[in-house]
Amino acid sequence: MEEKSRRNKLPHTVIVKAPGLLPMLYTPREICEELDIAESTLRDWLQTGVPHQRDNRNRIWINGESFAGWVDGQRKPKTVSKLNEDEAYCMHCNQVSKLISPQIHPIKGNLVLIKGTCTICGNIINRGAHRDRTPELSQN
Ligand SMILES: [Zn+2]
């Protein structure tokens, strides 16, 4: 199979569903059913650091909350920006500002440029974004 990078590329469904896992112990099969992934996928992840434990019969148990935390850690974006689609970082103000009448310019594929006016200083500021992470914008 794909022997790509060691970095775990998490399916979108996992990212969406993992936070819904409960702080209880799941079997690998249950985790797979909850998250809609293959057991082989989960097994790979277990080897790369998914927190889990084994009982005295060598069965694997996974705490849902710990798993969700692991998922969160995996997808930690380089730019830890949790900006809303109508916000951007203004270089003039050195802070996040709301945008006046933000406009979305498609760049390519999934990338868009969000452009608007800083509510604080009035300069035009823009930032890149992923269309799929700003679903509200996808049809503008
Ligand atoms: Zn500004």
Backbone and ligand atoms as CSV (ligand in chain L), in Angstrom:
chain,resi,resn,atom,element,x,y,z
A,1,MET,N,N,0.832,-1.200,0.000
A,1,MET,CA,C,0.000,0.000,0.000
A,1,MET,C,C,0.866,1.249,0.000
A,2,GLU,N,N,0.237,2.361,0.132
A,2,GLU,CA,C,0.993,3.614,0.085
A,2,GLU,C,C,1.975,3.682,1.248
A,3,GLU,N,N,3.211,3.787,0.895
A,3,GLU,CA,C,4.245,3.954,1.917
A,3,GLU,C,C,4.729,5.387,1.823
A,4,LYS,N,N,3.839,6.270,2.066
A,4,LYS,CA,C,4.167,7.698,1.899
A,4,LYS,C,C,4.962,8.175,3.103
A,5,SER,N,N,4.657,9.325,3.526
A,5,SER,CA,C,5.379,9.855,4.671
A,5,SER,C,C,4.860,9.201,5.939
A,6,ARG,N,N,5.631,9.354,6.987
A,6,ARG,CA,C,5.215,8.797,8.273
A,6,ARG,C,C,4.117,9.642,8.891
A,7,ARG,N,N,4.001,10.805,8.360
A,7,ARG,CA,C,3.015,11.717,8.898
A,7,ARG,C,C,1.630,11.176,8.597
A,8,ASN,N,N,0.785,11.192,9.588
A,8,ASN,CA,C,-0.552,10.651,9.385
A,8,ASN,C,C,-1.452,11.670,8.723
A,9,LYS,N,N,-1.935,11.270,7.568
A,9,LYS,CA,C,-2.909,12.089,6.886
A,9,LYS,C,C,-4.279,11.605,7.364
A,10,LEU,N,N,-4.918,12.382,8.172
A,10,LEU,CA,C,-6.175,11.910,8.730
A,10,LEU,C,C,-7.336,12.213,7.798
A,11,PRO,N,N,-8.173,11.216,7.593
A,11,PRO,CA,C,-9.365,11.455,6.782
A,11,PRO,C,C,-10.244,12.513,7.442
A,12,HIS,N,N,-10.927,13.229,6.605
A,12,HIS,CA,C,-11.772,14.304,7.114
A,12,HIS,C,C,-12.806,13.781,8.120
A,13,THR,N,N,-13.350,12.606,7.824
A,13,THR,CA,C,-14.379,12.065,8.713
A,13,THR,C,C,-13.833,11.845,10.120
A,14,VAL,N,N,-12.562,11.456,10.178
A,14,VAL,CA,C,-11.959,11.224,11.489
A,14,VAL,C,C,-11.845,12.535,12.263
A,15,ILE,N,N,-11.410,13.553,11.558
A,15,ILE,CA,C,-11.256,14.857,12.203
A,15,ILE,C,C,-12.597,15.362,12.715
A,16,VAL,N,N,-13.614,15.101,11.932
A,16,VAL,CA,C,-14.940,15.576,12.311
A,16,VAL,C,C,-15.532,14.758,13.449
A,17,LYS,N,N,-15.309,13.446,13.379
A,17,LYS,CA,C,-16.001,12.568,14.328
A,17,LYS,C,C,-15.251,12.327,15.626
A,18,ALA,N,N,-13.930,12.426,15.596
A,18,ALA,CA,C,-13.149,12.090,16.781
A,18,ALA,C,C,-13.572,12.877,18.025
A,19,PRO,N,N,-13.844,14.181,17.877
A,19,PRO,CA,C,-14.246,14.915,19.089
A,19,PRO,C,C,-15.531,14.380,19.715
A,20,GLY,N,N,-16.283,13.607,18.975
A,20,GLY,CA,C,-17.522,13.051,19.506
A,20,GLY,C,C,-17.327,11.762,20.282
A,21,LEU,N,N,-16.102,11.269,20.285
A,21,LEU,CA,C,-15.839,10.043,21.045
A,21,LEU,C,C,-15.966,10.323,22.539
A,22,LEU,N,N,-16.402,9.304,23.249
A,22,LEU,CA,C,-16.639,9.477,24.675
A,22,LEU,C,C,-15.399,9.120,25.482
A,23,PRO,N,N,-15.309,9.685,26.679
A,23,PRO,CA,C,-14.189,9.330,27.557
A,23,PRO,C,C,-14.392,7.950,28.176
A,24,MET,N,N,-14.356,6.954,27.322
A,24,MET,CA,C,-14.492,5.575,27.770
A,24,MET,C,C,-13.606,4.715,26.897
A,25,LEU,N,N,-13.451,3.465,27.246
A,25,LEU,CA,C,-12.578,2.596,26.472
A,25,LEU,C,C,-13.339,1.947,25.320
A,26,TYR,N,N,-12.755,2.059,24.158
A,26,TYR,CA,C,-13.314,1.443,22.968
A,26,TYR,C,C,-12.389,0.317,22.515
A,27,THR,N,N,-12.972,-0.667,21.875
A,27,THR,CA,C,-12.142,-1.640,21.178
A,27,THR,C,C,-11.757,-0.997,19.842
A,28,PRO,N,N,-10.670,-1.494,19.233
A,28,PRO,CA,C,-10.288,-0.953,17.919
A,28,PRO,C,C,-11.448,-1.032,16.922
A,29,ARG,N,N,-12.189,-2.120,16.982
A,29,ARG,CA,C,-13.298,-2.262,16.052
A,29,ARG,C,C,-14.350,-1.165,16.258
A,30,GLU,N,N,-14.614,-0.880,17.515
A,30,GLU,CA,C,-15.606,0.168,17.792
A,30,GLU,C,C,-15.129,1.528,17.311
A,31,ILE,N,N,-13.849,1.783,17.536
A,31,ILE,CA,C,-13.291,3.045,17.053
A,31,ILE,C,C,-13.448,3.142,15.540
A,32,CYS,N,N,-13.152,2.034,14.870
A,32,CYS,CA,C,-13.242,2.022,13.412
A,32,CYS,C,C,-14.672,2.267,12.949
A,33,GLU,N,N,-15.604,1.685,13.670
A,33,GLU,CA,C,-16.998,1.880,13.287
A,33,GLU,C,C,-17.437,3.313,13.551
A,34,GLU,N,N,-16.990,3.836,14.671
A,34,GLU,CA,C,-17.353,5.215,15.003
A,34,GLU,C,C,-16.818,6.198,13.961
A,35,LEU,N,N,-15.601,5.925,13.530
A,35,LEU,CA,C,-14.911,6.885,12.673
A,35,LEU,C,C,-14.948,6.511,11.202
A,36,ASP,N,N,-15.506,5.337,10.926
A,36,ASP,CA,C,-15.633,4.934,9.540
A,36,ASP,C,C,-14.265,4.774,8.868
A,37,ILE,N,N,-13.383,4.056,9.525
A,37,ILE,CA,C,-12.071,3.795,8.952
A,37,ILE,C,C,-11.799,2.297,8.972
A,38,ALA,N,N,-10.810,1.889,8.202
A,38,ALA,CA,C,-10.432,0.472,8.161
A,38,ALA,C,C,-9.611,0.118,9.388
A,39,GLU,N,N,-9.743,-1.122,9.825
A,39,GLU,CA,C,-8.979,-1.530,11.001
A,39,GLU,C,C,-7.486,-1.500,10.724
A,40,SER,N,N,-7.117,-1.751,9.475
A,40,SER,CA,C,-5.688,-1.702,9.138
A,40,SER,C,C,-5.158,-0.278,9.306
A,41,THR,N,N,-6.006,0.682,8.994
A,41,THR,CA,C,-5.610,2.078,9.167
A,41,THR,C,C,-5.365,2.380,10.628
A,42,LEU,N,N,-6.301,1.935,11.448
A,42,LEU,CA,C,-6.162,2.186,12.878
A,42,LEU,C,C,-4.911,1.498,13.422
A,43,ARG,N,N,-4.646,0.295,12.922
A,43,ARG,CA,C,-3.470,-0.438,13.386
A,43,ARG,C,C,-2.192,0.342,13.070
A,44,ASP,N,N,-2.174,0.945,11.898
A,44,ASP,CA,C,-1.013,1.776,11.553
A,44,ASP,C,C,-0.868,2.932,12.531
A,45,TRP,N,N,-1.982,3.527,12.832
A,45,TRP,CA,C,-1.943,4.682,13.725
A,45,TRP,C,C,-1.490,4.273,15.121
A,46,LEU,N,N,-1.927,3.095,15.534
A,46,LEU,CA,C,-1.514,2.625,16.859
A,46,LEU,C,C,0.005,2.547,16.945
A,47,GLN,N,N,0.607,2.167,15.826
A,47,GLN,CA,C,2.063,2.054,15.823
A,47,GLN,C,C,2.747,3.402,15.797
A,48,THR,N,N,2.045,4.400,15.368
A,48,THR,CA,C,2.672,5.719,15.298
A,48,THR,C,C,2.260,6.591,16.469
A,49,GLY,N,N,1.631,6.001,17.472
A,49,GLY,CA,C,1.479,6.781,18.689
A,49,GLY,C,C,0.078,7.030,19.217
A,50,VAL,N,N,-0.924,6.391,18.631
A,50,VAL,CA,C,-2.249,6.542,19.225
A,50,VAL,C,C,-2.224,5.974,20.642
A,51,PRO,N,N,-2.638,6.766,21.628
A,51,PRO,CA,C,-2.634,6.256,22.996
A,51,PRO,C,C,-3.603,5.080,23.139
A,52,HIS,N,N,-3.094,4.004,23.691
A,52,HIS,CA,C,-3.947,2.839,23.894
A,52,HIS,C,C,-3.370,2.007,25.029
A,53,GLN,N,N,-4.126,1.046,25.442
A,53,GLN,CA,C,-3.650,0.160,26.486
A,53,GLN,C,C,-4.064,-1.262,26.161
A,54,ARG,N,N,-3.398,-2.203,26.813
A,54,ARG,CA,C,-3.741,-3.605,26.595
A,54,ARG,C,C,-4.147,-4.218,27.929
A,55,ASP,N,N,-5.123,-5.075,27.859
A,55,ASP,CA,C,-5.483,-5.761,29.094
A,55,ASP,C,C,-4.655,-7.045,29.199
A,56,ASN,N,N,-4.908,-7.823,30.246
A,56,ASN,CA,C,-4.034,-8.983,30.459
A,56,ASN,C,C,-4.280,-10.097,29.451
A,57,ARG,N,N,-5.259,-9.900,28.578
A,57,ARG,CA,C,-5.425,-10.852,27.477
A,57,ARG,C,C,-4.926,-10.252,26.171
A,58,ASN,N,N,-4.158,-9.169,26.326
A,58,ASN,CA,C,-3.496,-8.544,25.189
A,58,ASN,C,C,-4.469,-7.907,24.198
A,59,ARG,N,N,-5.640,-7.594,24.702
A,59,ARG,CA,C,-6.582,-6.886,23.845
A,59,ARG,C,C,-6.319,-5.389,23.965
A,60,ILE,N,N,-6.503,-4.742,22.852
A,60,ILE,CA,C,-6.239,-3.301,22.811
A,60,ILE,C,C,-7.494,-2.519,23.172
A,61,TRP,N,N,-7.320,-1.524,23.997
A,61,TRP,CA,C,-8.404,-0.624,24.346
A,61,TRP,C,C,-7.956,0.800,24.095
A,62,ILE,N,N,-8.876,1.569,23.595
A,62,ILE,CA,C,-8.530,2.951,23.261
A,62,ILE,C,C,-9.525,3.879,23.944
A,63,ASN,N,N,-8.991,4.786,24.707
A,63,ASN,CA,C,-9.842,5.786,25.352
A,63,ASN,C,C,-10.253,6.838,24.320
A,64,GLY,N,N,-11.546,6.996,24.157
A,64,GLY,CA,C,-12.052,7.893,23.128
A,64,GLY,C,C,-11.550,9.314,23.269
A,65,GLU,N,N,-11.486,9.759,24.498
A,65,GLU,CA,C,-11.046,11.132,24.724
A,65,GLU,C,C,-9.561,11.293,24.381
A,66,SER,N,N,-8.785,10.299,24.765
A,66,SER,CA,C,-7.355,10.345,24.439
A,66,SER,C,C,-7.151,10.297,22.935
A,67,PHE,N,N,-7.961,9.477,22.289
A,67,PHE,CA,C,-7.842,9.365,20.844
A,67,PHE,C,C,-8.149,10.696,20.175
A,68,ALA,N,N,-9.211,11.329,20.655
A,68,ALA,CA,C,-9.575,12.628,20.093
A,68,ALA,C,C,-8.439,13.632,20.296
A,69,GLY,N,N,-7.779,13.534,21.436
A,69,GLY,CA,C,-6.658,14.426,21.697
A,69,GLY,C,C,-5.504,14.167,20.737
A,70,TRP,N,N,-5.306,12.892,20.444
A,70,TRP,CA,C,-4.251,12.530,19.495
A,70,TRP,C,C,-4.567,13.072,18.100
A,71,VAL,N,N,-5.810,12.906,17.705
A,71,VAL,CA,C,-6.238,13.421,16.401
A,71,VAL,C,C,-5.987,14.915,16.337
A,72,ASP,N,N,-6.340,15.579,17.399
A,72,ASP,CA,C,-6.157,17.022,17.452
A,72,ASP,C,C,-4.688,17.377,17.291
A,73,GLY,N,N,-3.826,16.601,17.942
A,73,GLY,CA,C,-2.395,16.866,17.857
A,73,GLY,C,C,-1.841,16.624,16.467
A,74,GLN,N,N,-2.371,15.618,15.779
A,74,GLN,CA,C,-1.891,15.284,14.447
A,74,GLN,C,C,-2.156,16.386,13.444
A,75,ARG,N,N,-3.274,17.025,13.620
A,75,ARG,CA,C,-3.670,17.970,12.585
A,75,ARG,C,C,-3.290,19.386,12.949
A,76,LYS,N,N,-2.508,19.508,14.009
A,76,LYS,CA,C,-2.108,20.843,14.438
A,76,LYS,C,C,-1.518,21.604,13.263
A,77,PRO,N,N,-2.173,22.587,12.796
A,77,PRO,CA,C,-1.673,23.304,11.626
A,77,PRO,C,C,-0.456,24.151,11.982
A,78,LYS,N,N,0.365,24.380,10.964
A,78,LYS,CA,C,1.563,25.180,11.191
A,78,LYS,C,C,1.175,26.571,11.653
A,79,THR,N,N,0.271,27.163,10.941
A,79,THR,CA,C,-0.233,28.460,11.361
A,79,THR,C,C,-1.448,28.195,12.226
A,80,VAL,N,N,-1.277,28.359,13.501
A,80,VAL,CA,C,-2.355,28.023,14.419
A,80,VAL,C,C,-3.383,29.149,14.404
A,81,SER,N,N,-3.990,29.295,13.277
A,81,SER,CA,C,-4.941,30.394,13.173
A,81,SER,C,C,-6.346,29.847,13.098
A,82,LYS,N,N,-7.100,30.174,14.064
A,82,LYS,CA,C,-8.507,29.797,14.053
A,82,LYS,C,C,-9.310,31.032,13.699
A,83,LEU,N,N,-9.044,31.559,12.546
A,83,LEU,CA,C,-9.709,32.789,12.149
A,83,LEU,C,C,-11.066,32.477,11.527
A,84,ASN,N,N,-11.986,33.323,11.813
A,84,ASN,CA,C,-13.243,33.227,11.100
A,84,ASN,C,C,-13.036,33.738,9.681
A,85,GLU,N,N,-13.982,33.424,8.814
A,85,GLU,CA,C,-13.798,33.794,7.419
A,85,GLU,C,C,-13.855,35.305,7.212
A,86,ASP,N,N,-14.384,36.004,8.204
A,86,ASP,CA,C,-14.416,37.456,8.052
A,86,ASP,C,C,-13.339,38.131,8.905
A,87,GLU,N,N,-12.299,37.359,9.206
A,87,GLU,CA,C,-11.200,37.910,9.991
A,87,GLU,C,C,-9.872,37.654,9.276
A,88,ALA,N,N,-8.918,38.510,9.538
A,88,ALA,CA,C,-7.578,38.292,9.012
A,88,ALA,C,C,-6.593,39.012,9.919
A,89,TYR,N,N,-5.338,38.612,9.771
A,89,TYR,CA,C,-4.318,39.256,10.581
A,89,TYR,C,C,-3.842,40.496,9.849
A,90,CYS,N,N,-3.961,41.639,10.503
A,90,CYS,CA,C,-3.547,42.888,9.879
A,90,CYS,C,C,-2.110,43.208,10.270
A,91,MET,N,N,-1.252,43.359,9.245
A,91,MET,CA,C,0.159,43.644,9.496
A,91,MET,C,C,0.333,45.062,10.040
A,92,HIS,N,N,-0.592,45.908,9.730
A,92,HIS,CA,C,-0.486,47.297,10.178
A,92,HIS,C,C,-0.843,47.403,11.659
A,93,CYS,N,N,-1.865,46.699,12.040
A,93,CYS,CA,C,-2.329,46.766,13.423
A,93,CYS,C,C,-1.666,45.708,14.305
A,94,ASN,N,N,-0.995,44.742,13.657
A,94,ASN,CA,C,-0.396,43.640,14.404
A,94,ASN,C,C,-1.412,42.875,15.226
A,95,GLN,N,N,-2.555,42.737,14.696
A,95,GLN,CA,C,-3.556,41.955,15.398
A,95,GLN,C,C,-4.621,41.467,14.431
A,96,VAL,N,N,-5.411,40.564,14.915
A,96,VAL,CA,C,-6.497,40.061,14.089
A,96,VAL,C,C,-7.603,41.091,14.039
A,97,SER,N,N,-8.066,41.320,12.852
A,97,SER,CA,C,-9.126,42.303,12.690
A,97,SER,C,C,-10.280,41.691,11.915
A,98,LYS,N,N,-11.436,42.199,12.165
A,98,LYS,CA,C,-12.571,41.860,11.312
A,98,LYS,C,C,-12.363,42.514,9.959
A,99,LEU,N,N,-12.942,41.931,8.943
A,99,LEU,CA,C,-12.848,42.506,7.615
A,99,LEU,C,C,-14.167,43.150,7.238
A,100,ILE,N,N,-14.042,44.332,6.669
A,100,ILE,CA,C,-15.232,44.961,6.117
A,100,ILE,C,C,-15.451,44.387,4.722
A,101,SER,N,N,-16.638,43.953,4.472
A,101,SER,CA,C,-17.018,43.357,3.188
A,101,SER,C,C,-15.932,42.457,2.594
A,102,PRO,N,N,-15.660,41.362,3.286
A,102,PRO,CA,C,-14.650,40.434,2.763
A,102,PRO,C,C,-15.084,39.828,1.432
A,103,GLN,N,N,-14.119,39.664,0.557
A,103,GLN,CA,C,-14.398,39.053,-0.737
A,103,GLN,C,C,-13.521,37.830,-0.908
A,104,ILE,N,N,-14.086,36.839,-1.534
A,104,ILE,CA,C,-13.363,35.595,-1.742
A,104,ILE,C,C,-12.899,35.502,-3.179
A,105,HIS,N,N,-11.606,35.360,-3.358
A,105,HIS,CA,C,-11.072,35.188,-4.701
A,105,HIS,C,C,-10.489,33.785,-4.811
A,106,PRO,N,N,-11.037,32.991,-5.687
A,106,PRO,CA,C,-10.458,31.652,-5.869
A,106,PRO,C,C,-9.040,31.776,-6.396
A,107,ILE,N,N,-8.133,30.985,-5.856
A,107,ILE,CA,C,-6.768,30.985,-6.381
A,107,ILE,C,C,-6.628,29.772,-7.275
A,108,LYS,N,N,-6.589,28.636,-6.654
A,108,LYS,CA,C,-6.628,27.417,-7.452
A,108,LYS,C,C,-7.044,26.273,-6.559
A,109,GLY,N,N,-7.700,25.341,-7.160
A,109,GLY,CA,C,-8.145,24.181,-6.411
A,109,GLY,C,C,-8.948,24.599,-5.194
A,110,ASN,N,N,-8.401,24.237,-4.069
A,110,ASN,CA,C,-9.119,24.423,-2.815
A,110,ASN,C,C,-8.764,25.750,-2.150
A,111,LEU,N,N,-7.870,26.485,-2.769
A,111,LEU,CA,C,-7.359,27.690,-2.125
A,111,LEU,C,C,-8.122,28.925,-2.553
A,112,VAL,N,N,-8.378,29.751,-1.577
A,112,VAL,CA,C,-9.012,31.023,-1.885
A,112,VAL,C,C,-8.245,32.137,-1.169
A,113,LEU,N,N,-8.397,33.314,-1.683
A,113,LEU,CA,C,-7.845,34.481,-1.039
A,113,LEU,C,C,-9.007,35.299,-0.495
A,114,ILE,N,N,-8.936,35.584,0.788
A,114,ILE,CA,C,-9.968,36.405,1.395
A,114,ILE,C,C,-9.413,37.811,1.550
A,115,LYS,N,N,-10.120,38.743,0.998
A,115,LYS,CA,C,-9.621,40.111,0.924
A,115,LYS,C,C,-10.672,41.050,1.492
A,116,GLY,N,N,-10.226,41.959,2.327
A,116,GLY,CA,C,-11.190,42.885,2.885
A,116,GLY,C,C,-10.491,44.056,3.538
A,117,THR,N,N,-11.263,44.918,4.124
A,117,THR,CA,C,-10.725,46.118,4.731
A,117,THR,C,C,-10.666,45.948,6.244
A,118,CYS,N,N,-9.525,46.284,6.796
A,118,CYS,CA,C,-9.345,46.201,8.243
A,118,CYS,C,C,-10.279,47.199,8.928
A,119,THR,N,N,-11.008,46.697,9.904
A,119,THR,CA,C,-11.950,47.593,10.580
A,119,THR,C,C,-11.236,48.600,11.482
A,120,ILE,N,N,-9.965,48.312,11.789
A,120,ILE,CA,C,-9.257,49.186,12.724
A,120,ILE,C,C,-8.530,50.308,11.996
A,121,CYS,N,N,-7.712,49.934,10.995
A,121,CYS,CA,C,-6.894,50.943,10.326
A,121,CYS,C,C,-7.371,51.274,8.923
A,122,GLY,N,N,-8.248,50.467,8.375
A,122,GLY,CA,C,-8.791,50.782,7.065
A,122,GLY,C,C,-7.963,50.292,5.898
A,123,ASN,N,N,-6.837,49.646,6.177
A,123,ASN,CA,C,-6.037,49.097,5.086
A,123,ASN,C,C,-6.670,47.828,4.526
A,124,ILE,N,N,-6.352,47.573,3.275
A,124,ILE,CA,C,-6.787,46.315,2.676
A,124,ILE,C,C,-5.881,45.199,3.177
A,125,ILE,N,N,-6.468,44.187,3.701
A,125,ILE,CA,C,-5.680,43.032,4.116
A,125,ILE,C,C,-6.274,41.788,3.497
A,126,ASN,N,N,-5.444,40.796,3.347
A,126,ASN,CA,C,-5.955,39.552,2.786
A,126,ASN,C,C,-5.205,38.374,3.352
A,127,ARG,N,N,-5.797,37.257,3.188
A,127,ARG,CA,C,-5.163,36.030,3.669
A,127,ARG,C,C,-5.663,34.867,2.838
A,128,GLY,N,N,-4.883,33.838,2.822
A,128,GLY,CA,C,-5.289,32.632,2.122
A,128,GLY,C,C,-6.148,31.773,3.024
A,129,ALA,N,N,-6.951,30.965,2.420
A,129,ALA,CA,C,-7.788,30.058,3.190
A,129,ALA,C,C,-8.093,28.844,2.339
A,130,HIS,N,N,-8.548,27.827,3.021
A,130,HIS,CA,C,-8.995,26.637,2.304
A,130,HIS,C,C,-10.511,26.690,2.179
A,131,ARG,N,N,-10.933,26.507,0.974
A,131,ARG,CA,C,-12.358,26.584,0.729
A,131,ARG,C,C,-13.130,25.576,1.577
A,132,ASP,N,N,-12.578,24.381,1.721
A,132,ASP,CA,C,-13.334,23.346,2.436
A,132,ASP,C,C,-13.383,23.603,3.937
A,133,ARG,N,N,-12.560,24.557,4.414
A,133,ARG,CA,C,-12.626,24.860,5.838
A,133,ARG,C,C,-13.462,26.095,6.090
A,134,THR,N,N,-13.933,26.667,5.043
A,134,THR,CA,C,-14.829,27.807,5.187
A,134,THR,C,C,-16.062,27.534,4.342
A,135,PRO,N,N,-16.793,26.515,4.761
A,135,PRO,CA,C,-17.922,26.056,3.933
A,135,PRO,C,C,-18.968,27.131,3.688
A,136,GLU,N,N,-19.051,28.049,4.612
A,136,GLU,CA,C,-20.035,29.104,4.441
A,136,GLU,C,C,-19.759,29.939,3.202
A,137,LEU,N,N,-18.487,29.914,2.804
A,137,LEU,CA,C,-18.081,30.773,1.701
A,137,LEU,C,C,-18.134,30.081,0.362
A,138,SER,N,N,-18.267,28.804,0.378
A,138,SER,CA,C,-17.976,28.054,-0.839
A,138,SER,C,C,-18.876,28.455,-2.000
A,139,GLN,N,N,-19.983,29.039,-1.708
A,139,GLN,CA,C,-20.832,29.458,-2.826
A,139,GLN,C,C,-21.063,30.948,-2.805
A,140,ASN,N,N,-19.985,31.692,-2.928
A,140,ASN,CA,C,-20.109,33.148,-2.943
A,140,ASN,C,C,-19.500,33.719,-4.203
L,1,ZN,ZN,ZN,-5.386,47.187,10.452
